[in-house]
């Protein structure tokens, strides 16, 4: 059965979803591409002052040209310093055009190892040489005064030694992730192009890697991965969308970052859109390699709760990495928002796969849905549990060092009669994996949270985190880019949670929109403020 959610979308975000989803079956799961977490020591800190900074994408701004806001610190009562970036900002390369979707993805990392975080911005709708939706990535570098236009870079597949060329609908920049894949002390940038033409297969997808260097990012020794690369399991097929999602972790026990790549459109036993995830190993000096990597899909996990591979499960639509079982080795959480949990269409599920010291292993894998025992809420059709997943040190289970919690977005859940208002689940780790019994469920009608649920607000469709007080415990960020601000439809908002306890709390939380104090913009229809969020 094919998805029918498109009929329920009420404003212009369908156009942005089309851009970032590659005009493939994935477009039927509407909403912004998930934000992808950076691996950056401590937290994003664009000015090096020790206080966490964060970026918020507004991919629908100015008729879909897009924009990005950067916030320095996080207290709205004391922090008046913000920046607003577009391709029309003086000194920034490129020019804003309708439906560029500048800000569809953002990631912060220190690419030149100068002690200041830098910001990479996905522009998947960018025209390159007249080729629409070819895509690009803007990189703005940090300094003692924060992000500055000087030395900014704009990357496309037509630039330098990148091993490809820009084509229509390749959507380079849909997803971003950062990690040190070659162990040289500098962050490298992984870029997803899920619409990439591979051989004769449109939408097969690719992922690219740009290396960090003292100069910033470089195309020297750049890499291009597809499912047709030697050593990679599987075969590149039409609308596989390899590279739609990305996550970085250290799964092999060697302290070198590895890369997980979502292939949510992958066919499994001829079932379209069943989905899968590839894991590539990082190696000192050489960087990422497909040799010795892994491929995962639902049948390979052998979980009793699944119905095996089904059409449009979209396993791999979202991925996040972190230590979910407290053993010091990273694990991954994989969203399958199209999953029929039981017999309920598109209720969605999340599956966890644990690192075993050599890579990821099947032992202990978990299946999570809103029907999991002790999980708040219940499965409903088209809620898309797992549309977004995020892992970050946003709490602790023993009063000691902050632990990685798993956050799961359910953006199409109805809240007290408000359609598609959205919610999130926050699950703590344990030695046996994440536990529903200690989890919390949040939405914009939850006690203590500012803001109100609105129709099509999609609270939880983007997730992030930022450590604003340098205590090692990050504060959770939850985007609601479809949220109405007053009578302005789809203007968007973001909620920052407090961290005054063992897990995210409403105490100390606040809600920001473009109409808030200290935000240098103006709330406008379908801006989709919070279409992407940075993480740390």
C-alpha positions as CSV (number, residue, x, y, z in Angstrom):
1,X,0.0,0.0,0.0
2,X,1.4,3.4,-1.0
3,X,1.5,6.3,1.4
4,X,-1.3,8.9,1.1
5,X,-0.1,11.5,3.6
6,X,0.5,14.1,0.8
7,X,-3.2,14.8,0.8
8,X,-3.0,16.0,4.4
9,X,-0.3,18.7,3.9
10,X,-1.9,22.1,4.1
11,X,0.8,24.6,3.0
12,X,3.8,25.2,0.9
13,X,6.2,22.8,2.7
14,X,5.3,20.2,0.1
15,X,7.6,22.1,-2.2
16,X,10.5,22.0,0.2
17,X,9.9,18.4,0.9
18,X,10.0,17.7,-2.8
19,X,13.4,19.4,-3.0
20,X,15.0,17.6,-0.1
21,X,13.5,14.2,-0.9
22,X,14.6,13.9,-4.4
23,X,11.2,13.6,-6.2
24,X,11.1,10.0,-5.2
25,X,8.7,7.9,-3.1
26,X,10.3,9.5,-0.1
27,X,8.5,12.7,-0.9
28,X,5.4,11.1,0.3
29,X,6.7,11.3,3.9
30,X,6.5,15.0,4.0
31,X,8.6,17.2,6.2
32,X,12.1,18.6,6.3
33,X,15.2,16.5,6.0
34,X,16.4,15.6,9.5
35,X,19.2,17.5,11.1
36,X,22.3,15.5,11.4
37,X,24.5,15.7,14.5
38,X,28.1,16.9,14.3
39,X,30.9,15.2,16.2
40,X,32.6,18.2,17.7
41,X,34.6,18.1,21.0
42,X,32.4,19.6,23.7
43,X,29.8,21.6,21.8
44,X,29.4,24.0,18.9
45,X,31.3,27.1,19.9
46,X,31.7,29.6,17.0
47,X,33.6,32.2,19.0
48,X,35.6,30.0,21.3
49,X,34.3,31.5,24.6
50,X,33.4,28.2,26.1
51,X,29.6,28.8,25.9
52,X,27.7,26.7,23.4
53,X,26.3,28.3,20.3
54,X,23.7,26.9,17.9
55,X,22.3,27.3,14.4
56,X,18.7,27.1,13.2
57,X,17.8,26.6,9.5
58,X,14.8,28.3,7.9
59,X,14.7,26.5,4.6
60,X,11.4,28.1,3.5
61,X,12.5,31.7,4.0
62,X,12.0,34.1,1.1
63,X,10.0,31.8,-1.1
64,X,12.2,28.8,-0.3
65,X,15.6,30.5,-0.9
66,X,16.3,29.8,2.7
67,X,18.2,31.3,5.6
68,X,20.1,30.3,8.8
69,X,20.1,32.0,12.2
70,X,23.1,31.6,14.6
71,X,22.6,32.1,18.3
72,X,25.4,32.8,20.7
73,X,24.6,31.3,24.1
74,X,21.0,30.4,24.8
75,X,19.4,32.5,27.5
76,X,16.7,34.7,25.8
77,X,16.7,37.2,28.7
78,X,20.4,38.0,28.5
79,X,21.5,37.0,25.0
80,X,21.0,39.6,22.3
81,X,23.6,38.4,19.9
82,X,22.4,36.6,16.8
83,X,23.4,36.4,13.1
84,X,21.3,35.8,10.0
85,X,22.8,34.2,6.9
86,X,21.7,33.8,3.4
87,X,23.4,33.6,0.0
88,X,22.8,37.3,-0.3
89,X,24.7,38.1,2.9
90,X,27.6,40.4,1.9
91,X,30.8,38.3,1.4
92,X,28.9,35.0,1.1
93,X,29.4,33.2,-2.1
94,X,26.5,32.5,-4.4
95,X,23.1,34.2,-4.9
96,X,19.7,33.4,-3.3
97,X,17.1,31.8,-5.6
98,X,13.6,30.5,-5.1
99,X,13.6,27.0,-3.7
100,X,17.4,26.8,-3.0
101,X,16.5,25.5,0.5
102,X,19.5,27.1,2.1
103,X,19.4,25.7,5.7
104,X,17.7,22.4,4.9
105,X,20.7,20.8,6.8
106,X,23.3,22.3,9.2
107,X,26.3,20.8,11.0
108,X,28.9,22.4,13.2
109,X,32.5,21.1,13.5
110,X,36.1,22.4,13.6
111,X,37.3,21.7,10.1
112,X,40.6,23.6,10.3
113,X,41.4,22.7,13.9
114,X,41.8,26.3,15.0
115,X,39.7,25.9,18.2
116,X,36.6,27.5,16.7
117,X,33.6,25.6,15.4
118,X,32.7,26.2,11.8
119,X,29.2,25.9,10.2
120,X,28.3,23.8,7.1
121,X,24.9,24.6,5.5
122,X,23.1,22.3,3.1
123,X,21.6,24.0,0.0
124,X,20.1,21.0,-1.8
125,X,17.9,23.0,-4.2
126,X,20.8,25.0,-5.6
127,X,21.0,25.4,-9.4
128,X,24.5,24.6,-10.7
129,X,25.1,25.6,-14.3
130,X,21.4,25.8,-14.8
131,X,20.8,22.3,-13.5
132,X,18.0,22.6,-11.0
133,X,18.2,20.9,-7.6
134,X,21.9,19.9,-8.2
135,X,22.7,21.1,-4.7
136,X,25.6,22.7,-2.8
137,X,27.1,23.2,0.6
138,X,28.1,26.6,2.2
139,X,30.8,26.6,4.8
140,X,31.3,29.6,7.1
141,X,34.3,29.6,9.5
142,X,34.4,30.6,13.1
143,X,36.8,33.1,14.8
144,X,37.3,34.9,18.1
145,X,34.4,37.2,17.0
146,X,32.2,34.3,15.8
147,X,31.2,33.2,12.3
148,X,32.6,35.5,9.6
149,X,32.1,35.7,5.9
150,X,35.8,35.9,5.2
151,X,37.1,32.8,3.7
152,X,33.7,31.1,3.3
153,X,33.5,28.3,0.8
154,X,30.8,27.0,-1.5
155,X,31.0,23.4,-2.6
156,X,29.2,21.7,-5.4
157,X,30.0,18.5,-7.3
158,X,31.5,20.6,-10.1
159,X,34.2,22.0,-7.9
160,X,37.8,20.9,-8.1
161,X,38.6,17.2,-7.6
162,X,35.3,16.0,-6.3
163,X,34.7,12.7,-8.0
164,X,31.5,13.6,-9.9
165,X,29.6,16.4,-11.6
166,X,26.4,18.2,-10.8
167,X,23.2,16.9,-12.4
168,X,19.5,17.7,-12.1
169,X,17.8,16.6,-8.9
170,X,20.9,15.1,-7.3
171,X,20.3,17.2,-4.1
172,X,23.9,17.4,-2.9
173,X,23.7,18.8,0.6
174,X,20.4,17.1,1.7
175,X,22.3,15.6,4.7
176,X,25.5,16.5,6.5
177,X,27.6,14.9,9.2
178,X,31.1,15.6,10.5
179,X,33.7,13.3,12.0
180,X,37.5,12.7,12.0
181,X,37.5,9.7,9.6
182,X,41.3,9.7,9.0
183,X,42.4,10.4,12.6
184,X,44.4,13.6,11.7
185,X,42.8,15.7,14.4
186,X,40.6,17.7,12.0
187,X,36.9,17.1,11.3
188,X,36.0,16.0,7.9
189,X,32.6,16.6,6.2
190,X,30.3,13.9,4.8
191,X,27.6,15.2,2.4
192,X,24.6,13.2,1.2
193,X,23.3,13.5,-2.4
194,X,20.3,11.1,-2.3
195,X,19.2,12.0,-5.8
196,X,22.6,11.2,-7.4
197,X,22.4,9.4,-10.8
198,X,24.5,6.2,-10.5
199,X,25.0,4.5,-13.9
200,X,21.5,4.5,-15.3
201,X,19.7,4.6,-12.0
202,X,18.3,8.0,-11.1
203,X,18.0,8.7,-7.4
204,X,20.3,5.8,-6.5
205,X,22.2,8.3,-4.3
206,X,25.7,9.0,-3.1
207,X,27.7,10.2,-0.2
208,X,30.8,12.4,-0.5
209,X,33.6,13.2,2.0
210,X,35.7,16.4,2.1
211,X,38.8,16.3,4.2
212,X,39.6,18.8,6.9
213,X,42.9,20.7,6.7
214,X,44.6,23.8,8.1
215,X,43.0,25.7,5.2
216,X,39.5,24.5,6.1
217,X,37.9,21.8,3.9
218,X,39.7,20.4,0.9
219,X,38.8,18.3,-2.1
220,X,42.2,16.7,-2.0
221,X,41.6,13.0,-1.3
222,X,37.9,13.5,-1.5
223,X,35.8,10.4,-1.6
224,X,32.5,9.3,-3.3
225,X,30.6,6.3,-2.1
226,X,27.6,4.6,-3.8
227,X,26.2,1.1,-3.6
228,X,28.2,0.3,-6.7
229,X,31.6,1.0,-5.0
230,X,33.8,-2.0,-4.7
231,X,33.4,-3.7,-1.3
232,X,30.0,-2.2,-0.7
233,X,27.1,-4.7,-0.3
234,X,24.2,-4.3,-2.6
235,X,23.7,-2.7,-6.0
236,X,22.7,0.9,-6.8
237,X,19.1,1.0,-7.8
238,X,16.5,3.6,-8.9
239,X,15.3,5.8,-6.0
240,X,17.4,4.0,-3.3
241,X,18.3,7.4,-2.0
242,X,21.6,6.3,-0.6
243,X,22.9,9.2,1.5
244,X,19.5,10.6,2.6
245,X,20.6,10.3,6.2
246,X,24.0,10.2,7.9
247,X,25.4,9.6,11.4
248,X,28.9,9.5,12.8
249,X,30.1,7.2,15.6
250,X,33.0,5.1,16.8
251,X,31.7,1.5,16.4
252,X,34.9,-0.4,16.0
253,X,36.6,0.3,19.3
254,X,39.6,1.9,17.6
255,X,38.7,5.6,18.5
256,X,38.5,6.5,14.7
257,X,35.1,7.8,13.5
258,X,33.0,5.6,11.3
259,X,30.0,6.7,9.1
260,X,26.5,5.2,8.9
261,X,24.6,6.0,5.7
262,X,20.8,5.6,5.3
263,X,19.4,4.0,2.1
264,X,15.7,4.3,3.0
265,X,14.5,3.6,-0.6
266,X,16.4,0.4,-0.9
267,X,14.6,-2.7,-2.3
268,X,14.7,-5.7,-0.1
269,X,13.4,-9.0,-1.7
270,X,11.9,-6.7,-4.4
271,X,10.0,-4.7,-1.8
272,X,10.3,-1.0,-2.8
273,X,11.3,1.4,0.0
274,X,12.0,-1.3,2.6
275,X,15.3,0.5,3.3
276,X,18.7,-0.3,4.8
277,X,21.8,1.2,6.4
278,X,25.5,0.9,5.4
279,X,28.3,1.4,7.9
280,X,31.8,2.5,6.6
281,X,34.9,2.1,8.7
282,X,37.3,5.0,9.3
283,X,41.0,4.3,9.0
284,X,44.0,6.4,10.0
285,X,45.4,8.5,7.1
286,X,43.3,6.6,4.5
287,X,39.9,7.7,5.8
288,X,36.6,5.9,5.2
289,X,36.5,2.5,3.4
290,X,33.8,0.1,2.3
291,X,36.0,-2.8,2.9
292,X,35.1,-4.4,6.3
293,X,31.9,-2.4,6.4
294,X,28.4,-3.6,7.1
295,X,24.9,-3.5,5.8
296,X,21.8,-3.7,7.9
297,X,18.1,-4.1,7.1
298,X,15.1,-5.3,9.1
299,X,15.4,-9.0,8.1
300,X,19.0,-9.1,9.1
301,X,18.2,-7.9,12.6
302,X,15.8,-10.9,13.1
303,X,13.7,-9.0,15.6
304,X,10.4,-10.8,16.4
305,X,8.3,-7.6,16.4
306,X,9.0,-6.8,12.7
307,X,7.1,-8.2,9.8
308,X,10.4,-8.3,7.9
309,X,11.0,-6.0,4.9
310,X,7.8,-4.3,3.7
311,X,7.2,-1.7,1.0
312,X,7.8,1.8,2.2
313,X,9.1,1.0,5.7
314,X,11.9,3.4,4.9
315,X,14.3,1.8,7.4
316,X,17.2,4.3,7.4
317,X,15.1,7.4,6.9
318,X,16.8,8.7,10.1
319,X,19.9,7.6,12.0
320,X,21.6,8.7,15.1
321,X,24.7,7.4,16.9
322,X,25.8,7.3,20.6
323,X,26.4,5.1,23.6
324,X,23.0,3.7,24.4
325,X,24.1,0.8,26.6
326,X,26.7,2.5,28.8
327,X,29.6,0.3,27.6
328,X,31.8,3.0,26.1
329,X,31.2,1.9,22.5
330,X,28.8,3.8,20.1
331,X,25.6,2.2,18.9
332,X,23.0,3.4,16.3
333,X,19.3,4.1,16.4
334,X,17.6,3.7,13.0
335,X,14.2,5.2,12.2
336,X,11.6,3.4,10.0
337,X,8.8,5.9,10.0
338,X,6.8,4.0,7.3
339,X,6.7,0.8,9.4
340,X,3.4,-0.9,10.0
341,X,3.8,-1.5,13.7
342,X,1.2,-4.3,14.1
343,X,-1.3,-3.5,11.4
344,X,-1.3,0.3,11.8
345,X,-0.1,2.0,8.6
346,X,2.9,4.4,9.0
347,X,2.8,4.2,12.8
348,X,6.6,3.8,12.6
349,X,9.3,2.2,14.6
350,X,12.9,2.7,15.7
351,X,15.5,-0.1,15.9
352,X,18.7,0.0,17.9
353,X,21.9,-1.9,16.9
354,X,24.7,-2.1,19.4
355,X,28.5,-1.8,19.0
356,X,30.3,-4.9,20.1
357,X,33.9,-3.6,20.0
358,X,34.6,-4.8,16.5
359,X,31.6,-3.1,14.7
360,X,27.9,-3.4,15.1
361,X,26.3,-6.7,16.1
362,X,22.8,-8.2,16.1
363,X,23.0,-9.2,19.8
364,X,20.6,-7.2,22.0
365,X,19.0,-5.2,19.1
366,X,15.8,-3.5,20.1
367,X,12.5,-2.7,18.4
368,X,10.7,0.4,19.7
369,X,7.3,1.8,19.0
370,X,4.5,3.5,20.9
371,X,3.2,0.0,21.6
372,X,6.4,-1.0,23.4
373,X,5.6,-1.9,27.0
374,X,5.9,1.2,29.3
375,X,6.2,3.6,26.4
376,X,3.8,6.6,26.8
377,X,1.2,7.0,24.1
378,X,-0.1,4.5,21.6
379,X,0.3,3.7,17.9
380,X,-1.9,5.6,15.5
381,X,-1.9,5.6,11.8
382,X,0.4,8.1,9.9
383,X,2.1,9.3,13.1
384,X,5.6,8.3,11.8
385,X,7.3,7.4,15.1
386,X,11.0,7.5,14.2
387,X,10.7,10.2,11.4
388,X,13.6,11.7,13.4
389,X,16.1,10.3,15.9
390,X,18.8,12.0,17.9
391,X,21.3,10.9,20.5
392,X,23.1,13.3,22.8
393,X,24.3,13.7,26.4
394,X,21.2,15.4,27.6
395,X,20.8,13.7,31.0
396,X,22.3,11.1,33.3
397,X,21.1,7.9,34.9
398,X,23.5,7.7,37.9
399,X,24.1,11.4,38.9
400,X,27.6,11.2,37.4
401,X,28.9,12.1,33.9
402,X,26.2,12.9,31.4
403,X,24.9,9.9,29.5
404,X,23.6,9.6,25.9
405,X,19.8,9.7,25.8
406,X,17.8,8.7,22.7
407,X,15.2,11.2,21.4
408,X,12.6,10.0,19.0
409,X,10.4,12.4,17.0
410,X,6.8,11.6,16.2
411,X,5.9,14.7,14.2
412,X,2.5,13.7,12.8
413,X,0.9,12.7,16.1
414,X,-2.3,14.5,16.9
415,X,-2.2,16.3,20.3
416,X,-5.6,16.9,22.1
417,X,-7.4,17.1,18.8
418,X,-4.8,19.2,17.0
419,X,-3.8,17.4,13.8
420,X,-0.1,16.7,13.2
421,X,1.0,18.8,16.1
422,X,3.8,16.3,17.0
423,X,5.6,15.0,20.1
424,X,8.9,13.6,21.2
425,X,10.0,10.7,23.4
426,X,13.1,10.9,25.5
427,X,14.6,7.5,26.5
428,X,17.4,6.9,29.0
429,X,20.2,4.4,28.4
430,X,20.9,1.3,30.5
431,X,23.3,-1.6,30.4
432,X,20.7,-3.5,28.3
433,X,19.9,-0.6,25.9
434,X,17.4,2.2,26.1
435,X,14.5,1.7,28.4
436,X,10.9,2.8,27.9
437,X,10.1,2.5,31.6
438,X,12.1,5.6,32.4
439,X,11.1,7.6,29.3
440,X,9.3,10.9,29.1
441,X,6.9,12.2,26.4
442,X,6.8,15.9,25.5
443,X,4.7,18.1,23.3
444,X,3.7,21.7,23.2
445,X,0.7,21.0,25.5
446,X,3.0,19.6,28.2
447,X,3.0,21.4,31.5
448,X,5.7,24.0,31.8
449,X,6.6,24.3,28.1
450,X,6.1,27.6,26.3
451,X,4.2,27.6,23.1
452,X,1.0,25.9,21.9
453,X,0.4,23.0,19.5
454,X,-0.8,24.1,16.1
455,X,-2.2,22.1,13.2
456,X,0.7,20.8,11.1
457,X,3.3,22.2,13.6
458,X,5.4,19.0,13.4
459,X,7.0,19.3,16.8
460,X,9.8,16.8,16.8
461,X,10.5,16.7,13.0
462,X,13.9,18.2,13.7
463,X,16.1,17.6,16.8
464,X,19.3,18.9,18.2
465,X,21.2,19.7,21.3
466,X,23.6,22.3,22.7
467,X,25.7,22.5,25.9
468,X,25.3,26.2,26.8
469,X,26.9,26.0,30.3
470,X,29.9,23.8,29.5
471,X,28.9,21.2,32.1
472,X,29.1,18.3,29.7
473,X,25.3,17.9,29.6
474,X,23.6,19.3,26.6
475,X,20.2,21.0,26.4
476,X,17.6,19.4,24.1
477,X,16.4,21.4,21.0
478,X,13.1,20.4,19.4
479,X,12.0,22.0,16.1
480,X,8.4,22.6,15.0
481,X,9.0,24.2,11.6
482,X,5.3,24.0,10.5
483,X,4.1,25.9,13.6
484,X,1.9,28.9,13.2
485,X,3.0,32.1,14.8
486,X,-0.1,34.1,15.5
487,X,-1.9,34.0,12.2
488,X,1.2,33.4,10.2
489,X,1.0,29.8,8.9
490,X,4.1,27.7,8.9
491,X,6.4,30.3,10.3
492,X,8.1,27.8,12.6
493,X,9.5,27.6,16.1
494,X,12.1,25.8,18.3
495,X,11.9,24.8,21.9
496,X,15.0,24.6,24.1
497,X,14.6,22.4,27.2
498,X,16.2,22.9,30.6
499,X,18.7,20.4,32.1
500,X,18.1,21.0,35.8
501,X,17.8,17.3,36.6
502,X,18.6,13.8,35.4
503,X,16.9,14.4,32.0
504,X,15.5,17.3,29.9
505,X,13.0,19.4,31.9
506,X,10.4,22.1,31.3
507,X,12.1,24.1,34.1
508,X,14.4,26.6,32.4
509,X,13.0,25.9,28.9
510,X,12.0,28.5,26.4
511,X,10.5,28.8,22.9
512,X,11.8,30.9,20.1
513,X,10.3,32.0,16.8
514,X,11.4,34.6,14.3
515,X,9.0,36.9,16.2
516,X,10.9,36.5,19.5
517,X,13.2,39.1,21.1
518,X,16.8,38.9,19.9
519,X,15.9,37.1,16.6
520,X,16.9,39.3,13.7
521,X,14.2,38.2,11.3
522,X,10.4,38.4,10.8
523,X,8.0,35.6,11.0
524,X,6.5,35.0,7.5
525,X,4.3,32.4,6.0
526,X,6.1,29.0,5.4
527,X,9.5,30.2,6.5
528,X,9.8,26.8,8.3
529,X,12.1,28.2,11.0
530,X,13.8,25.2,12.6
531,X,13.9,23.1,9.4
532,X,17.3,22.1,10.7
533,X,19.2,22.3,14.1
534,X,22.8,21.9,15.0
535,X,23.9,19.5,17.7
536,X,26.8,19.0,20.0
